Amino acid sequence: MDTLTEVEIDSLLDPEIRVGVSGTLTAHLPAGDLTVDQVRRLDRTLAVMPPASGSNEWIRRPDDSQLGLRRYLPTALDSSISRSVILWIHGGGMFLGSARQDDANARELCEALGVRIASVDYRLAPEHPYPEPLDDCYTALVWLAERYDRIVVVGASAGGGLAAGLALLSRDRSGPAIAGVQLRYPMLDDRETEGARTLSNTSVWNARLNRLGWDAYLGGRPADEYAAPGRAVDLSGLPPTYIDTGDLDLFRDEDAAFADRIRESGGSVAFFEEKAAVHGFDLIAPDATVSRMALARRHEWLARALHGNLASTLETSS
């Protein structure tokens, strides 16, 4: 299939989502080669930081350096899941973002489910390439496992890729048990799919930004299955997994393929592909009908995961 232009993709967008595109990175990228510093500066000019609503805590890495966790405690803790916690992993293409940027979303989820949340402030590439960001996520997982009985991991975009890598890593190390993994439009594979070629000019996160992110994260080294979980040969033994994406998202095909392969390996997976939606649709247009429906579905799945009530059957929607 031919590569779609920005105008062609825009014409396919849900009108409620389209209104949010103008404030995203892709709408302001300069022509020519991109650099990490250049995109970071642009991101800072576009960012709207929510009011602070979490508290910072420091934990120790294996080398005794400090790793930041941003903690959220609900106003009314659900006593039935008082020994449960959500490990939140923020997005940003592996080279952007922070735990602080997700305060509003983490706080909303914390209050909606009555559950504690810990957001890991992992180190960013290219200053800290793979495996350092994933190692930070694993350090946070181990720390939480020493304090809580049930851990559910939630990651969006690059955070979704890290969450998937974390599930594989913990499985293979016989590490802490994870009760469920929710991957929101995850960044899973450094290889370009046919769908990604078609959608290389898509809004919010396009092929130019994606290549910059992977180059920064891999640091010139080949990807393994923990860096790029889409490369994993064996997806058996993973926790129950939820994946959603948009049909105009650069990651659409790799996300769908990952869900299919979990199912084929005998795992529990719920997969949803939102119509006329781009990457991060819920963030750029939170009041859109598709965003509200996705949020409700995510909450329902997370509530079941936190209570240990996830079915073992495949759920799909597209």
C-alpha positions in Angstrom: 0.0 0.0 0.0 1.2 3.5 -0.8 2.3 5.9 1.9 -0.5 8.2 2.9 0.1 11.9 3.1 -0.6 14.0 6.2 -3.6 15.5 4.5 -5.0 12.0 3.6 -4.5 10.7 7.1 -6.1 13.9 8.5 -9.2 13.3 6.4 -9.6 9.8 8.0 -9.4 11.1 11.5 -12.3 11.2 13.9 -13.3 14.9 14.0 -13.2 14.9 17.8 -9.6 13.7 17.7 -8.5 15.9 14.8 -8.9 19.1 16.9 -6.2 18.0 19.3 -3.5 17.2 16.6 -2.4 20.8 16.1 -0.8 20.9 19.6 1.4 17.8 19.0 5.0 17.4 18.0 4.4 16.3 14.4 2.5 19.5 13.7 5.6 21.5 14.5 8.5 19.4 13.4 11.1 21.2 11.1 12.2 19.8 7.8 15.4 17.8 7.6 17.1 15.5 10.1 16.0 15.6 13.7 18.1 15.5 16.8 17.1 14.5 20.3 17.9 18.0 21.7 15.9 19.7 19.0 12.8 17.6 19.7 13.2 18.0 23.4 13.3 21.8 23.1 10.2 21.6 20.9 8.4 19.3 23.4 9.1 21.6 26.2 7.5 24.5 24.4 4.4 22.5 23.6 4.0 20.8 27.0 1.2 21.7 29.3 2.2 20.4 32.7 -0.7 19.5 35.0 -0.9 20.6 38.6 1.3 18.5 40.8 -0.6 15.7 42.5 1.9 13.1 43.4 4.7 12.8 45.9 8.3 11.8 45.2 10.1 8.8 46.8 13.6 7.6 46.2 14.6 4.0 46.0 18.0 2.3 45.5 19.3 0.8 42.3 21.6 -2.3 42.6 24.6 0.1 42.1 23.3 2.1 45.1 22.3 5.1 43.0 18.9 6.6 43.5 15.8 6.0 41.3 12.7 8.2 41.6 9.2 6.9 42.1 6.2 9.2 42.0 3.6 7.9 44.4 -0.2 8.5 44.3 -2.5 7.5 47.2 -6.3 7.7 46.6 -8.6 9.7 48.8 -10.6 6.6 49.5 -8.5 3.4 49.3 -10.4 0.3 48.3 -9.8 -2.0 51.2 -10.3 -5.1 49.0 -7.1 -4.1 47.0 -5.2 -2.4 49.8 -2.3 -4.8 49.2 -2.3 -4.1 45.4 -0.4 -1.4 43.5 -0.2 -0.2 39.9 3.3 0.3 38.5 2.9 3.1 35.9 5.5 3.6 33.1 5.3 6.9 31.2 5.7 7.4 27.5 7.9 9.6 25.4 9.7 7.6 22.7 12.4 6.5 25.2 14.0 10.0 25.1 11.2 12.3 26.3 8.9 12.6 29.3 8.9 12.1 33.0 6.8 10.6 35.8 5.7 14.1 36.7 4.1 14.7 33.2 1.5 12.0 33.9 0.3 13.4 37.2 -3.3 14.1 35.9 -3.8 10.7 34.4 -2.2 8.8 37.2 -4.3 10.7 39.8 -7.5 10.1 37.8 -6.8 6.4 37.7 -5.8 6.3 41.3 -9.1 7.9 42.4 -11.3 6.0 40.0 -10.0 2.6 41.2 -9.1 3.4 44.8 -5.7 2.0 44.3 -2.1 3.1 45.0 0.1 4.0 42.0 3.8 4.2 41.7 5.2 5.8 38.6 8.9 5.0 37.8 11.1 7.9 36.7 13.3 5.8 34.5 16.5 7.2 32.9 16.1 8.4 29.3 18.1 7.6 26.2 20.4 8.5 24.6 22.3 9.5 27.7 21.1 6.2 29.2 20.4 3.7 26.4 19.0 0.2 26.7 19.1 -1.6 29.1 19.2 1.2 31.6 15.6 2.4 31.3 14.3 -1.2 31.5 16.6 -2.0 34.4 15.0 1.0 36.3 11.6 -0.5 35.6 12.7 -3.9 37.0 14.2 -2.2 40.1 10.9 -0.5 40.7 9.0 -3.8 40.2 11.3 -5.7 42.7 10.9 -2.9 45.3 7.1 -2.9 45.0 7.0 -6.7 45.2 8.6 -6.5 48.6 5.8 -4.3 49.8 2.6 -5.4 48.0 0.9 -8.7 47.2 -0.4 -7.9 43.7 1.2 -5.7 41.0 -0.4 -4.6 37.8 1.8 -2.8 35.2 0.4 0.0 33.0 2.5 1.6 30.2 1.7 3.9 27.4 3.6 4.2 24.1 7.3 3.8 25.0 6.1 3.0 28.5 4.1 0.2 26.9 7.2 -1.2 25.2 9.0 -1.0 28.5 6.1 -2.7 30.3 6.1 -5.6 27.7 9.9 -5.9 28.0 9.5 -5.9 31.8 7.0 -8.8 31.7 9.4 -10.8 29.5 12.4 -10.0 31.7 10.6 -10.9 35.0 9.3 -14.1 33.4 12.8 -15.1 32.3 14.5 -14.1 35.5 11.8 -15.9 37.6 11.3 -12.4 39.1 8.3 -10.9 40.8 4.8 -12.0 39.7 2.8 -9.5 37.6 -0.9 -9.8 37.9 -1.6 -8.1 34.6 0.0 -5.8 32.0 -1.9 -3.0 30.3 -0.2 -1.7 27.1 -1.7 1.5 25.7 -0.6 1.9 22.0 2.8 0.3 22.9 6.1 0.9 21.1 7.1 -2.7 20.6 9.3 -3.2 17.5 12.2 -1.4 16.0 11.4 -3.0 12.6 9.1 -1.1 10.2 5.9 -2.9 9.4 3.9 -2.5 6.2 1.3 -0.5 8.2 4.0 1.7 9.6 5.2 2.5 6.1 1.7 3.4 5.0 1.2 5.6 8.1 4.7 7.1 8.2 3.2 10.6 8.0 0.6 10.0 10.7 -0.1 12.6 13.4 1.3 12.7 17.0 4.1 10.2 16.5 5.4 9.6 13.0 8.2 7.6 11.4 10.8 10.4 11.8 10.2 10.6 15.5 10.0 6.8 15.9 13.4 6.3 14.2 15.0 9.0 16.4 13.6 7.2 19.5 14.8 3.7 18.5 18.2 5.0 17.5 18.6 6.8 20.9 17.4 3.8 22.8 19.5 1.2 21.1 22.6 3.3 20.9 23.8 1.6 17.7 23.4 -1.9 19.0 21.0 -4.6 17.7 17.7 -5.0 19.5 16.9 -8.1 21.5 13.5 -9.2 22.7 13.7 -7.2 25.9 14.5 -3.9 24.1 12.0 -4.6 21.3 9.4 -7.1 22.6 7.9 -7.5 19.1 11.0 -9.5 18.3 10.4 -12.1 21.1 10.1 -15.6 19.8 8.4 -17.1 22.9 5.4 -15.1 24.4 4.2 -18.0 26.5 3.9 -17.5 30.3 3.2 -13.8 30.2 0.7 -12.2 32.6 -2.8 -11.4 31.3 -2.3 -8.6 28.8 -4.5 -5.7 27.5 -3.5 -3.9 24.4 -5.2 -1.0 22.6 -4.2 1.1 19.7 -5.6 3.2 16.9 -6.2 2.2 13.3 -4.2 5.3 12.2 -1.4 4.7 14.8 2.1 4.0 13.5 2.2 1.0 16.0 -1.1 -0.5 14.8 0.4 -3.6 13.1 3.1 -4.4 15.6 0.5 -4.1 18.4 -2.0 -6.4 16.7 0.7 -8.9 15.9 1.9 -9.0 19.5 -1.7 -9.7 20.7 -2.1 -12.4 18.1 1.1 -14.1 19.2 0.2 -14.0 22.9 -3.0 -15.7 22.0 -1.3 -18.3 19.8 1.1 -19.0 22.8 -1.9 -19.8 25.0 -1.9 -16.6 26.9 -4.8 -14.3 27.9 -5.0 -11.1 25.8 -7.6 -8.4 25.3 -6.9 -6.4 22.1 -8.8 -3.3 20.9 -8.2 -1.2 17.7 -10.0 2.1 17.8 -11.5 3.4 14.6 -10.2 6.7 13.1 -7.8 7.2 16.0 -4.1 8.2 16.0 -1.4 7.6 18.6 -2.2 9.0 22.0 -5.8 9.8 20.9 -7.0 9.8 24.5 -4.3 12.3 25.6 -4.9 14.8 22.8 -8.7 14.6 22.9 -9.7 13.2 26.3 -13.4 14.2 25.9 -13.8 12.5 22.5 -16.3 9.7 22.5 -13.7 7.1 21.5 -11.4 8.3 24.3 -14.1 8.0 27.0 -15.0 4.6 25.8 -11.4 3.4 25.8 -10.9 4.8 29.3 -13.9 3.0 30.7 -12.8 -0.2 29.1 -9.2 0.2 30.5 -10.6 0.9 34.0 -12.9 -2.2 33.9 -10.0 -4.4 32.9 -7.7 -3.0 35.5 -10.3 -3.4 38.2 -10.5 -7.1 37.3 -6.7 -7.4 37.2 -6.4 -5.9 40.6 -9.0 -8.3 42.1 -7.6 -11.3 40.3 -10.7 -11.8 38.2 -9.3 -11.7 34.6 -10.8 -14.3 32.2 -8.4 -16.5 30.2 -10.2 -15.9 26.9 -9.3 -13.6 24.1 -11.2 -10.3 23.7 -11.0 -8.3 20.5 -12.6 -5.3 18.9 -11.7 -3.3 15.8 
